Amino acid sequence: MLNIFLCAQNPQVLTLYKMLIKDYASSYPEKNMQIILALNNPQRLETFIAANPHLAGLYFLDLGFSPAPTRGLQLAETIRCNDHRAKIVFITKHKEFAYRSIEAKVEPLDYILKDQTWEHIHEQVIQDIRIALASQFEKDPQTHFIYQTGAQTHVLSLEQVDFLETSPNPHKIILVTNQQRQEFRGNLSDVVQQAAELYRVSKSLVVNLHNIRIIDAHAAKIIFADQKECYLPRKKIKALKQVLALTPR
């Protein structure tokens, strides 16, 4: 899963980039991407990064935030210190600031000038996403599960996730981990895009293959490493066993 972060002072710029990225993601769901945060406050992004230092991503950053014309460059330095794999794209009016980013050793992926045409901006954004996707899947398997409750973004290690199931409440999912049970808004089709080990057993159940310890065919249930259990439809037992046998552990 490619995690995308946006940070720009102008709300219109944020809206534009969110629209471009969401349109591309919906047109190509197999690309596995999601916007984690879209903020106009660099301090909030720095706080999130500090709390989640191993969450690699693609960052579209305003280079200047009033009254500090290079605040975005400082933000990029913080990102680079915490995430050496980060792909950083600057949004700027000033091409000359490119030299400062080189001096700061931020190693940006790209610069997108604000005064370009819509078509040119669209082309650059999509190209940057494609480069980030190719780089990520060549090197780094997904190791985190991400979900949102309201305005809050939660990041968990995939090792904590046992299973997810549909909730009795419409458009809600129940997440079961080794520490908690949490309901959030979403759908299982999106969940399985986050990592290869998240396998959709049925319309109402997704399991973490790496955490399964026993498939009890007699009782029609799955027992996980932390001894949590979930019901397994009998007609799905054979298929799950076959998938599990082919899954690296």
VEXMIMI-403714 format. One record per residue (C-alpha): residue number from 1; residue in one letter; y negated, x, z. Coordinates in pm, 1 decimal. Layout:
N
<pt><k>NUM</k><r>A</r><y>Y</y><x>X</x><z>Z</z></pt>
...
% end
This chain:
249
<pt><k>1</k><r>M</r><y>0.0</y><x>0.0</x><z>0.0</z></pt>
<pt><k>2</k><r>L</r><y>-341.6</y><x>133.3</x><z>-97.3</z></pt>
<pt><k>3</k><r>N</r><y>-592.5</y><x>66.6</x><z>180.0</z></pt>
<pt><k>4</k><r>I</r><y>-947.8</y><x>27.2</x><z>51.1</z></pt>
<pt><k>5</k><r>F</r><y>-1265.9</y><x>60.1</x><z>255.8</z></pt>
<pt><k>6</k><r>L</r><y>-1617.7</y><x>-35.7</x><z>149.1</z></pt>
<pt><k>7</k><r>C</r><y>-1936.2</y><x>68.2</x><z>324.3</z></pt>
<pt><k>8</k><r>A</r><y>-2273.3</y><x>-8.4</x><z>164.3</z></pt>
<pt><k>9</k><r>Q</r><y>-2608.5</y><x>-111.5</x><z>305.0</z></pt>
<pt><k>10</k><r>N</r><y>-2688.6</y><x>-372.0</x><z>40.9</z></pt>
<pt><k>11</k><r>P</r><y>-2488.3</y><x>-696.8</x><z>85.9</z></pt>
<pt><k>12</k><r>Q</r><y>-2502.4</y><x>-758.0</x><z>-289.1</z></pt>
<pt><k>13</k><r>V</r><y>-2333.7</y><x>-423.7</x><z>-355.2</z></pt>
<pt><k>14</k><r>L</r><y>-2060.2</y><x>-508.3</x><z>-104.9</z></pt>
<pt><k>15</k><r>T</r><y>-2007.3</y><x>-847.3</x><z>-267.4</z></pt>
<pt><k>16</k><r>L</r><y>-1990.3</y><x>-693.6</x><z>-615.2</z></pt>
<pt><k>17</k><r>Y</r><y>-1731.6</y><x>-431.9</x><z>-522.2</z></pt>
<pt><k>18</k><r>K</r><y>-1522.9</y><x>-677.8</x><z>-321.0</z></pt>
<pt><k>19</k><r>M</r><y>-1514.8</y><x>-911.6</x><z>-619.6</z></pt>
<pt><k>20</k><r>L</r><y>-1414.5</y><x>-633.1</x><z>-860.7</z></pt>
<pt><k>21</k><r>I</r><y>-1136.2</y><x>-507.6</x><z>-636.2</z></pt>
<pt><k>22</k><r>K</r><y>-1000.2</y><x>-851.4</x><z>-545.5</z></pt>
<pt><k>23</k><r>D</r><y>-998.0</y><x>-958.8</x><z>-910.6</z></pt>
<pt><k>24</k><r>Y</r><y>-802.4</y><x>-647.2</x><z>-1006.3</z></pt>
<pt><k>25</k><r>A</r><y>-562.2</y><x>-686.5</x><z>-712.9</z></pt>
<pt><k>26</k><r>S</r><y>-492.1</y><x>-1051.3</x><z>-798.3</z></pt>
<pt><k>27</k><r>S</r><y>-436.7</y><x>-966.0</x><z>-1165.4</z></pt>
<pt><k>28</k><r>Y</r><y>-191.6</y><x>-686.9</x><z>-1078.4</z></pt>
<pt><k>29</k><r>P</r><y>-19.2</y><x>-782.1</x><z>-749.6</z></pt>
<pt><k>30</k><r>E</r><y>246.5</y><x>-517.4</x><z>-808.5</z></pt>
<pt><k>31</k><r>K</r><y>-21.9</y><x>-251.1</x><z>-755.6</z></pt>
<pt><k>32</k><r>N</r><y>-7.4</y><x>-308.5</x><z>-377.8</z></pt>
<pt><k>33</k><r>M</r><y>-364.1</y><x>-278.9</x><z>-253.6</z></pt>
<pt><k>34</k><r>Q</r><y>-583.8</y><x>-447.2</x><z>3.7</z></pt>
<pt><k>35</k><r>I</r><y>-939.4</y><x>-427.9</x><z>132.9</z></pt>
<pt><k>36</k><r>I</r><y>-920.7</y><x>-333.9</x><z>500.0</z></pt>
<pt><k>37</k><r>L</r><y>-1292.1</y><x>-331.1</x><z>581.3</z></pt>
<pt><k>38</k><r>A</r><y>-1614.7</y><x>-411.6</x><z>397.4</z></pt>
<pt><k>39</k><r>L</r><y>-1908.2</y><x>-309.5</x><z>616.4</z></pt>
<pt><k>40</k><r>N</r><y>-2278.5</y><x>-231.8</x><z>599.9</z></pt>
<pt><k>41</k><r>N</r><y>-2266.1</y><x>-22.3</x><z>917.2</z></pt>
<pt><k>42</k><r>P</r><y>-2126.3</y><x>333.8</x><z>885.7</z></pt>
<pt><k>43</k><r>Q</r><y>-2086.5</y><x>364.8</x><z>1263.0</z></pt>
<pt><k>44</k><r>R</r><y>-1835.0</y><x>79.1</x><z>1267.6</z></pt>
<pt><k>45</k><r>L</r><y>-1629.5</y><x>247.7</x><z>997.4</z></pt>
<pt><k>46</k><r>E</r><y>-1636.1</y><x>577.2</x><z>1188.0</z></pt>
<pt><k>47</k><r>T</r><y>-1511.9</y><x>396.6</x><z>1499.3</z></pt>
<pt><k>48</k><r>F</r><y>-1224.6</y><x>240.2</x><z>1305.2</z></pt>
<pt><k>49</k><r>I</r><y>-1127.2</y><x>573.2</x><z>1147.9</z></pt>
<pt><k>50</k><r>A</r><y>-1127.9</y><x>746.8</x><z>1485.5</z></pt>
<pt><k>51</k><r>A</r><y>-891.3</y><x>480.6</x><z>1619.7</z></pt>
<pt><k>52</k><r>N</r><y>-663.2</y><x>502.9</x><z>1313.1</z></pt>
<pt><k>53</k><r>P</r><y>-667.8</y><x>868.8</x><z>1203.2</z></pt>
<pt><k>54</k><r>H</r><y>-345.0</y><x>851.6</x><z>1001.8</z></pt>
<pt><k>55</k><r>L</r><y>-441.3</y><x>555.3</x><z>784.9</z></pt>
<pt><k>56</k><r>A</r><y>-499.2</y><x>704.8</x><z>440.1</z></pt>
<pt><k>57</k><r>G</r><y>-719.3</y><x>518.6</x><z>197.2</z></pt>
<pt><k>58</k><r>L</r><y>-972.0</y><x>489.1</x><z>-83.7</z></pt>
<pt><k>59</k><r>Y</r><y>-1333.8</y><x>477.0</x><z>34.1</z></pt>
<pt><k>60</k><r>F</r><y>-1631.3</y><x>344.9</x><z>-163.2</z></pt>
<pt><k>61</k><r>L</r><y>-1937.5</y><x>467.1</x><z>27.8</z></pt>
<pt><k>62</k><r>D</r><y>-2309.3</y><x>421.3</x><z>-13.5</z></pt>
<pt><k>63</k><r>L</r><y>-2455.1</y><x>770.2</x><z>-11.2</z></pt>
<pt><k>64</k><r>G</r><y>-2775.8</y><x>660.5</x><z>159.1</z></pt>
<pt><k>65</k><r>F</r><y>-2841.2</y><x>424.2</x><z>449.1</z></pt>
<pt><k>66</k><r>S</r><y>-3200.4</y><x>354.1</x><z>549.8</z></pt>
<pt><k>67</k><r>P</r><y>-3366.2</y><x>543.0</x><z>708.3</z></pt>
<pt><k>68</k><r>A</r><y>-3116.8</y><x>831.0</x><z>655.2</z></pt>
<pt><k>69</k><r>P</r><y>-3078.8</y><x>913.5</x><z>283.0</z></pt>
<pt><k>70</k><r>T</r><y>-2760.6</y><x>1119.1</x><z>338.4</z></pt>
<pt><k>71</k><r>R</r><y>-2592.9</y><x>907.9</x><z>610.2</z></pt>
<pt><k>72</k><r>G</r><y>-2309.2</y><x>831.4</x><z>369.4</z></pt>
<pt><k>73</k><r>L</r><y>-2244.3</y><x>1202.3</x><z>328.3</z></pt>
<pt><k>74</k><r>Q</r><y>-2210.4</y><x>1239.4</x><z>705.6</z></pt>
<pt><k>75</k><r>L</r><y>-1971.8</y><x>944.0</x><z>704.4</z></pt>
<pt><k>76</k><r>A</r><y>-1766.4</y><x>1110.1</x><z>431.0</z></pt>
<pt><k>77</k><r>E</r><y>-1743.9</y><x>1430.5</x><z>634.9</z></pt>
<pt><k>78</k><r>T</r><y>-1605.0</y><x>1229.3</x><z>927.5</z></pt>
<pt><k>79</k><r>I</r><y>-1352.9</y><x>1062.2</x><z>697.9</z></pt>
<pt><k>80</k><r>R</r><y>-1243.0</y><x>1394.6</x><z>551.2</z></pt>
<pt><k>81</k><r>C</r><y>-1193.6</y><x>1546.2</x><z>897.8</z></pt>
<pt><k>82</k><r>N</r><y>-966.8</y><x>1257.6</x><z>997.3</z></pt>
<pt><k>83</k><r>D</r><y>-796.1</y><x>1195.1</x><z>664.0</z></pt>
<pt><k>84</k><r>H</r><y>-740.1</y><x>1493.5</x><z>436.3</z></pt>
<pt><k>85</k><r>R</r><y>-573.7</y><x>1262.4</x><z>181.3</z></pt>
<pt><k>86</k><r>A</r><y>-872.0</y><x>1026.4</x><z>153.3</z></pt>
<pt><k>87</k><r>K</r><y>-1013.2</y><x>945.5</x><z>-188.2</z></pt>
<pt><k>88</k><r>I</r><y>-1390.7</y><x>915.6</x><z>-153.2</z></pt>
<pt><k>89</k><r>V</r><y>-1619.7</y><x>755.4</x><z>-409.5</z></pt>
<pt><k>90</k><r>F</r><y>-1995.9</y><x>766.2</x><z>-359.5</z></pt>
<pt><k>91</k><r>I</r><y>-2222.4</y><x>482.4</x><z>-469.3</z></pt>
<pt><k>92</k><r>T</r><y>-2567.6</y><x>627.0</x><z>-530.2</z></pt>
<pt><k>93</k><r>K</r><y>-2893.2</y><x>619.0</x><z>-721.8</z></pt>
<pt><k>94</k><r>H</r><y>-2927.2</y><x>995.4</x><z>-698.8</z></pt>
<pt><k>95</k><r>K</r><y>-2691.8</y><x>1210.3</x><z>-902.4</z></pt>
<pt><k>96</k><r>E</r><y>-2842.4</y><x>1526.0</x><z>-754.1</z></pt>
<pt><k>97</k><r>F</r><y>-2675.1</y><x>1449.6</x><z>-420.3</z></pt>
<pt><k>98</k><r>A</r><y>-2346.3</y><x>1550.3</x><z>-581.9</z></pt>
<pt><k>99</k><r>Y</r><y>-2428.3</y><x>1912.5</x><z>-504.5</z></pt>
<pt><k>100</k><r>R</r><y>-2471.0</y><x>1835.3</x><z>-135.5</z></pt>
<pt><k>101</k><r>S</r><y>-2125.6</y><x>1677.9</x><z>-119.7</z></pt>
<pt><k>102</k><r>I</r><y>-1978.9</y><x>1992.1</x><z>-274.0</z></pt>
<pt><k>103</k><r>E</r><y>-2157.3</y><x>2205.2</x><z>-15.9</z></pt>
<pt><k>104</k><r>A</r><y>-2022.2</y><x>1979.3</x><z>258.9</z></pt>
<pt><k>105</k><r>K</r><y>-1668.8</y><x>2020.2</x><z>116.2</z></pt>
<pt><k>106</k><r>V</r><y>-1615.8</y><x>1645.9</x><z>103.4</z></pt>
<pt><k>107</k><r>E</r><y>-1440.7</y><x>1670.7</x><z>-235.8</z></pt>
<pt><k>108</k><r>P</r><y>-1533.9</y><x>1324.6</x><z>-367.2</z></pt>
<pt><k>109</k><r>L</r><y>-1319.0</y><x>1160.7</x><z>-629.9</z></pt>
<pt><k>110</k><r>D</r><y>-1614.1</y><x>1010.1</x><z>-816.1</z></pt>
<pt><k>111</k><r>Y</r><y>-1980.5</y><x>906.9</x><z>-817.9</z></pt>
<pt><k>112</k><r>I</r><y>-2086.1</y><x>562.0</x><z>-931.8</z></pt>
<pt><k>113</k><r>L</r><y>-2453.5</y><x>530.0</x><z>-1021.5</z></pt>
<pt><k>114</k><r>K</r><y>-2611.6</y><x>201.8</x><z>-917.1</z></pt>
<pt><k>115</k><r>D</r><y>-2831.7</y><x>170.2</x><z>-1225.6</z></pt>
<pt><k>116</k><r>Q</r><y>-2538.7</y><x>158.9</x><z>-1470.0</z></pt>
<pt><k>117</k><r>T</r><y>-2427.1</y><x>-149.3</x><z>-1658.8</z></pt>
<pt><k>118</k><r>W</r><y>-2180.9</y><x>-392.7</x><z>-1501.8</z></pt>
<pt><k>119</k><r>E</r><y>-1918.0</y><x>-290.5</x><z>-1757.2</z></pt>
<pt><k>120</k><r>H</r><y>-1950.7</y><x>78.8</x><z>-1672.2</z></pt>
<pt><k>121</k><r>I</r><y>-1931.0</y><x>15.6</x><z>-1296.4</z></pt>
<pt><k>122</k><r>H</r><y>-1625.2</y><x>-205.2</x><z>-1346.3</z></pt>
<pt><k>123</k><r>E</r><y>-1455.6</y><x>62.8</x><z>-1556.4</z></pt>
<pt><k>124</k><r>Q</r><y>-1520.5</y><x>335.4</x><z>-1298.6</z></pt>
<pt><k>125</k><r>V</r><y>-1401.0</y><x>127.3</x><z>-1002.5</z></pt>
<pt><k>126</k><r>I</r><y>-1073.1</y><x>39.3</x><z>-1175.4</z></pt>
<pt><k>127</k><r>Q</r><y>-1017.7</y><x>398.3</x><z>-1285.2</z></pt>
<pt><k>128</k><r>D</r><y>-1075.7</y><x>524.3</x><z>-930.1</z></pt>
<pt><k>129</k><r>I</r><y>-827.0</y><x>270.1</x><z>-794.0</z></pt>
<pt><k>130</k><r>R</r><y>-565.5</y><x>379.3</x><z>-1047.1</z></pt>
<pt><k>131</k><r>I</r><y>-610.8</y><x>745.5</x><z>-956.6</z></pt>
<pt><k>132</k><r>A</r><y>-583.9</y><x>668.6</x><z>-584.4</z></pt>
<pt><k>133</k><r>L</r><y>-270.8</y><x>459.3</x><z>-638.5</z></pt>
<pt><k>134</k><r>A</r><y>-102.6</y><x>729.9</x><z>-843.6</z></pt>
<pt><k>135</k><r>S</r><y>-186.7</y><x>996.2</x><z>-586.5</z></pt>
<pt><k>136</k><r>Q</r><y>-71.1</y><x>789.2</x><z>-291.3</z></pt>
<pt><k>137</k><r>F</r><y>266.0</y><x>687.7</x><z>-426.5</z></pt>
<pt><k>138</k><r>E</r><y>343.9</y><x>1037.3</x><z>-545.5</z></pt>
<pt><k>139</k><r>K</r><y>294.0</y><x>1183.6</x><z>-197.8</z></pt>
<pt><k>140</k><r>D</r><y>284.4</y><x>938.2</x><z>88.5</z></pt>
<pt><k>141</k><r>P</r><y>508.9</y><x>644.9</x><z>174.7</z></pt>
<pt><k>142</k><r>Q</r><y>342.6</y><x>368.2</x><z>371.2</z></pt>
<pt><k>143</k><r>T</r><y>387.5</y><x>417.7</x><z>745.4</z></pt>
<pt><k>144</k><r>H</r><y>164.9</y><x>142.1</x><z>883.9</z></pt>
<pt><k>145</k><r>F</r><y>158.8</y><x>-235.9</x><z>889.7</z></pt>
<pt><k>146</k><r>I</r><y>-184.7</y><x>-395.5</x><z>872.3</z></pt>
<pt><k>147</k><r>Y</r><y>-288.9</y><x>-751.0</x><z>949.5</z></pt>
<pt><k>148</k><r>Q</r><y>-599.7</y><x>-941.2</x><z>1051.5</z></pt>
<pt><k>149</k><r>T</r><y>-680.2</y><x>-1198.1</x><z>1317.8</z></pt>
<pt><k>150</k><r>G</r><y>-1023.0</y><x>-1340.7</x><z>1251.2</z></pt>
<pt><k>151</k><r>A</r><y>-1262.4</y><x>-1052.1</x><z>1191.6</z></pt>
<pt><k>152</k><r>Q</r><y>-1038.6</y><x>-798.0</x><z>1367.9</z></pt>
<pt><k>153</k><r>T</r><y>-811.1</y><x>-561.5</x><z>1174.8</z></pt>
<pt><k>154</k><r>H</r><y>-489.6</y><x>-446.5</x><z>1345.5</z></pt>
<pt><k>155</k><r>V</r><y>-292.8</y><x>-136.6</x><z>1245.6</z></pt>
<pt><k>156</k><r>L</r><y>63.5</y><x>-84.8</x><z>1370.2</z></pt>
<pt><k>157</k><r>S</r><y>326.1</y><x>175.0</x><z>1301.0</z></pt>
<pt><k>158</k><r>L</r><y>593.0</y><x>23.9</x><z>1075.8</z></pt>
<pt><k>159</k><r>E</r><y>849.0</y><x>143.1</x><z>1328.0</z></pt>
<pt><k>160</k><r>Q</r><y>720.0</y><x>-123.5</x><z>1567.1</z></pt>
<pt><k>161</k><r>V</r><y>780.1</y><x>-413.4</x><z>1327.8</z></pt>
<pt><k>162</k><r>D</r><y>1109.8</y><x>-601.3</x><z>1360.6</z></pt>
<pt><k>163</k><r>F</r><y>1052.7</y><x>-912.6</x><z>1151.5</z></pt>
<pt><k>164</k><r>L</r><y>802.9</y><x>-1172.4</x><z>1032.9</z></pt>
<pt><k>165</k><r>E</r><y>863.9</y><x>-1542.2</x><z>989.4</z></pt>
<pt><k>166</k><r>T</r><y>667.5</y><x>-1843.0</x><z>877.3</z></pt>
<pt><k>167</k><r>S</r><y>489.0</y><x>-2035.4</x><z>1149.9</z></pt>
<pt><k>168</k><r>P</r><y>499.8</y><x>-2412.4</x><z>1204.7</z></pt>
<pt><k>169</k><r>N</r><y>123.0</y><x>-2390.9</x><z>1156.8</z></pt>
<pt><k>170</k><r>P</r><y>22.2</y><x>-2405.3</x><z>787.6</z></pt>
<pt><k>171</k><r>H</r><y>-65.6</y><x>-2073.9</x><z>618.4</z></pt>
<pt><k>172</k><r>K</r><y>29.8</y><x>-1874.7</x><z>928.7</z></pt>
<pt><k>173</k><r>I</r><y>289.2</y><x>-1600.5</x><z>990.3</z></pt>
<pt><k>174</k><r>I</r><y>449.1</y><x>-1488.6</x><z>1315.8</z></pt>
<pt><k>175</k><r>L</r><y>486.6</y><x>-1112.6</x><z>1357.2</z></pt>
<pt><k>176</k><r>V</r><y>752.7</y><x>-989.6</x><z>1601.1</z></pt>
<pt><k>177</k><r>T</r><y>739.4</y><x>-625.6</x><z>1710.2</z></pt>
<pt><k>178</k><r>N</r><y>898.4</y><x>-422.9</x><z>1986.4</z></pt>
<pt><k>179</k><r>Q</r><y>596.4</y><x>-505.3</x><z>2203.4</z></pt>
<pt><k>180</k><r>Q</r><y>449.0</y><x>-838.4</x><z>2100.7</z></pt>
<pt><k>181</k><r>R</r><y>466.1</y><x>-1166.0</x><z>1914.8</z></pt>
<pt><k>182</k><r>Q</r><y>150.1</y><x>-1240.0</x><z>1715.2</z></pt>
<pt><k>183</k><r>E</r><y>51.0</y><x>-1522.1</x><z>1482.0</z></pt>
<pt><k>184</k><r>F</r><y>-194.1</y><x>-1454.5</x><z>1200.1</z></pt>
<pt><k>185</k><r>R</r><y>-307.3</y><x>-1606.3</x><z>873.0</z></pt>
<pt><k>186</k><r>G</r><y>-115.4</y><x>-1485.7</x><z>567.8</z></pt>
<pt><k>187</k><r>N</r><y>194.9</y><x>-1527.9</x><z>355.2</z></pt>
<pt><k>188</k><r>L</r><y>523.7</y><x>-1343.5</x><z>329.9</z></pt>
<pt><k>189</k><r>S</r><y>474.7</y><x>-1263.9</x><z>-39.1</z></pt>
<pt><k>190</k><r>D</r><y>184.6</y><x>-1036.8</x><z>54.4</z></pt>
<pt><k>191</k><r>V</r><y>366.0</y><x>-892.0</x><z>355.8</z></pt>
<pt><k>192</k><r>V</r><y>652.1</y><x>-744.2</x><z>153.4</z></pt>
<pt><k>193</k><r>Q</r><y>402.8</y><x>-558.7</x><z>-66.1</z></pt>
<pt><k>194</k><r>Q</r><y>302.7</y><x>-335.3</x><z>225.0</z></pt>
<pt><k>195</k><r>A</r><y>619.7</y><x>-124.1</x><z>244.0</z></pt>
<pt><k>196</k><r>A</r><y>959.4</y><x>-84.1</x><z>79.3</z></pt>
<pt><k>197</k><r>E</r><y>1148.2</y><x>-136.1</x><z>406.3</z></pt>
<pt><k>198</k><r>L</r><y>1002.9</y><x>-485.0</x><z>448.7</z></pt>
<pt><k>199</k><r>Y</r><y>1265.8</y><x>-703.7</x><z>283.3</z></pt>
<pt><k>200</k><r>R</r><y>1235.8</y><x>-1076.3</x><z>220.1</z></pt>
<pt><k>201</k><r>V</r><y>1562.1</y><x>-1231.5</x><z>333.1</z></pt>
<pt><k>202</k><r>S</r><y>1456.8</y><x>-1590.3</x><z>263.1</z></pt>
<pt><k>203</k><r>K</r><y>1147.5</y><x>-1800.8</x><z>202.3</z></pt>
<pt><k>204</k><r>S</r><y>1076.0</y><x>-1797.4</x><z>574.9</z></pt>
<pt><k>205</k><r>L</r><y>1190.6</y><x>-1450.5</x><z>688.1</z></pt>
<pt><k>206</k><r>V</r><y>1099.4</y><x>-1085.8</x><z>623.3</z></pt>
<pt><k>207</k><r>V</r><y>1280.2</y><x>-807.8</x><z>811.1</z></pt>
<pt><k>208</k><r>N</r><y>1224.9</y><x>-436.7</x><z>861.3</z></pt>
<pt><k>209</k><r>L</r><y>1544.3</y><x>-286.5</x><z>719.9</z></pt>
<pt><k>210</k><r>H</r><y>1499.8</y><x>34.8</x><z>916.7</z></pt>
<pt><k>211</k><r>N</r><y>1511.0</y><x>-147.4</x><z>1250.5</z></pt>
<pt><k>212</k><r>I</r><y>1826.0</y><x>-352.9</x><z>1189.9</z></pt>
<pt><k>213</k><r>R</r><y>2119.2</y><x>-240.4</x><z>1402.7</z></pt>
<pt><k>214</k><r>I</r><y>2370.4</y><x>-525.9</x><z>1375.1</z></pt>
<pt><k>215</k><r>I</r><y>2427.1</y><x>-813.4</x><z>1134.1</z></pt>
<pt><k>216</k><r>D</r><y>2634.8</y><x>-1062.2</x><z>1330.0</z></pt>
<pt><k>217</k><r>A</r><y>2796.6</y><x>-1272.8</x><z>1058.7</z></pt>
<pt><k>218</k><r>H</r><y>2985.0</y><x>-1489.2</x><z>1309.1</z></pt>
<pt><k>219</k><r>A</r><y>2670.9</y><x>-1587.9</x><z>1500.3</z></pt>
<pt><k>220</k><r>A</r><y>2452.0</y><x>-1572.9</x><z>1186.2</z></pt>
<pt><k>221</k><r>K</r><y>2188.7</y><x>-1349.7</x><z>1338.6</z></pt>
<pt><k>222</k><r>I</r><y>2027.2</y><x>-1008.1</x><z>1307.5</z></pt>
<pt><k>223</k><r>I</r><y>2002.6</y><x>-778.1</x><z>1608.3</z></pt>
<pt><k>224</k><r>F</r><y>1732.3</y><x>-511.8</x><z>1597.5</z></pt>
<pt><k>225</k><r>A</r><y>1713.9</y><x>-171.0</x><z>1763.6</z></pt>
<pt><k>226</k><r>D</r><y>1510.8</y><x>-310.0</x><z>2055.5</z></pt>
<pt><k>227</k><r>Q</r><y>1767.0</y><x>-591.5</x><z>2102.6</z></pt>
<pt><k>228</k><r>K</r><y>1540.2</y><x>-861.7</x><z>1962.5</z></pt>
<pt><k>229</k><r>E</r><y>1719.6</y><x>-1116.7</x><z>1746.7</z></pt>
<pt><k>230</k><r>C</r><y>1645.9</y><x>-1358.5</x><z>1465.7</z></pt>
<pt><k>231</k><r>Y</r><y>1845.1</y><x>-1626.1</x><z>1284.5</z></pt>
<pt><k>232</k><r>L</r><y>1997.1</y><x>-1526.8</x><z>949.6</z></pt>
<pt><k>233</k><r>P</r><y>2088.7</y><x>-1795.7</x><z>693.4</z></pt>
<pt><k>234</k><r>R</r><y>2462.4</y><x>-1762.2</x><z>630.6</z></pt>
<pt><k>235</k><r>K</r><y>2422.7</y><x>-1769.0</x><z>253.4</z></pt>
<pt><k>236</k><r>K</r><y>2195.0</y><x>-1462.2</x><z>279.0</z></pt>
<pt><k>237</k><r>I</r><y>2431.8</y><x>-1244.9</x><z>485.3</z></pt>
<pt><k>238</k><r>K</r><y>2613.2</y><x>-1082.7</x><z>192.7</z></pt>
<pt><k>239</k><r>A</r><y>2292.9</y><x>-996.5</x><z>4.7</z></pt>
<pt><k>240</k><r>L</r><y>2131.8</y><x>-845.8</x><z>314.3</z></pt>
<pt><k>241</k><r>K</r><y>2437.8</y><x>-630.0</x><z>384.3</z></pt>
<pt><k>242</k><r>Q</r><y>2430.1</y><x>-501.8</x><z>26.8</z></pt>
<pt><k>243</k><r>V</r><y>2060.1</y><x>-414.7</x><z>47.5</z></pt>
<pt><k>244</k><r>L</r><y>2106.7</y><x>-251.0</x><z>385.9</z></pt>
<pt><k>245</k><r>A</r><y>2391.1</y><x>-35.0</x><z>253.9</z></pt>
<pt><k>246</k><r>L</r><y>2159.1</y><x>103.4</x><z>-14.9</z></pt>
<pt><k>247</k><r>T</r><y>1865.1</y><x>164.0</x><z>219.0</z></pt>
<pt><k>248</k><r>P</r><y>1803.5</y><x>523.9</x><z>335.1</z></pt>
<pt><k>249</k><r>R</r><y>1804.1</y><x>534.4</x><z>715.5</z></pt>
% end
